[in-house]
Amino acid sequence: MSTLGHPARSTRWTTSRKVAVGAGGGAVVLLAVVAGLAIGGDDEAVASSTSESSATEVAVTDTTALAAAYDAWVDDTTTGVTLADDDHTLVIDTQGDDDYEGADIETLAGILYQLDVPTRVVTLIESTRALDGMQSDTWDEFTATWSYHPDDGLEIVIVED
């Protein structure tokens, strides 16, 4: 399997990386401005106080990390990625030697990066062999369960508590 920790630079990656890097402080304001504009609010008013509008707060806090990763990395041409269970489950089925349908490695790596999957978990995923069967691990509010076979690719289910 390819290294998942460092996806290739692309327009999609650069855009997602900018949002992830800004998450320390400015992303909440940015999200509030975007949410405010989406519901017809004034961007100056929303930017000055993110707590004034309860509609804006709901828009910012209602999105799961899985839904944000899905929105950032999955488009109309992506196959093999499903968001389910009220946005608390993400199922990723990658391409294999005999299975040409499914997510490509760039999409998988981008999603794992966006979810801040620890190196420990990425290394376990990368080193899984067909003989190992189903594997799982947890970090923060996530549990991942996966299996790998060269013919079928990686199948991973990530659940956000």
CORVENUR-V353469 format. One record per pair of residues at least 4 apart in sequence whose ideal C-beta (glycine too) atoms are under 6 Angstrom apart, sorted by the first residue. I is the first residue (numbers start at 1). J is the second residue. Records with the same first field share a line. If there is no record, write none. Layout:
I=J / J
This chain:
1=126
2=105
4=109 / 112 / 122 / 126
5=122
7=13 / 106 / 109 / 110
8=106
9=13
13=17
16=72 / 114
22=26 / 27
23=27
26=30
27=31
29=47
31=35 / 60
32=36 / 46 / 50 / 56 / 60
33=43 / 46 / 47
35=56 / 59 / 60
36=41 / 46 / 56
37=43
39=55
41=46
43=47
46=56
57=61
58=62
63=67 / 68
64=87 / 160
65=115 / 160
66=87 / 90 / 160
67=87
69=111 / 114 / 115
70=74 / 83
72=114
73=107 / 110 / 111
74=78 / 81
78=107
79=101 / 102
80=93 / 102 / 103
81=92 / 103
82=91
83=87 / 90
84=89
85=89
88=160
89=159
90=158
91=157
92=103 / 108 / 156
93=102 / 155
94=102 / 103 / 108 / 153 / 154
95=99 / 100 / 102 / 153
96=151 / 152 / 153
97=150 / 151
98=151
99=152 / 153
102=153
103=107 / 108
105=109
112=117
117=121 / 122
118=139
119=123
121=137 / 139
124=137
125=146
128=132 / 135 / 148
130=149
134=147
135=146
136=145
137=144
138=143
141=160 / 161
142=158 / 160
143=159
144=156 / 158
145=157
146=156
147=155
148=154
